[in-house]
């Protein structure tokens, strides 16, 4: 039960970071926190229920692989945005040039 609360805390911190962060890198870290919370929730749920523990670990490995692929892709996008707009702040990127 404690692991589920920690996972919920990670999800809440990640959601708070997504909403209030202005930097794209900060938003990426927040998404990573949310994915780690989801992975912890999957493992703890598989251990607390009658489900096979190995299936929860395999699902968490899938979530970790998804997080690694997402981080790679988003970091590449951040590099392109930083080169083009000279900033990684969301306010600078969201302005349209006229």
BELUR-V858947 format. One line per field, one symbol per residue. psi: psi as a letter, one per 30 degrees, with the letter a starting at -180 (. if undefined). Layout:
psi: ???
//
This chain:
psi: eeeeeeeeeeeeeeeeeeefkfkeeeeeeeeeeeeeeeeeeeeeefffaglkeeeeeeeeeeeeeeeeeeeeeeeeeeeeeeeefglgkeeeefkkk.
//
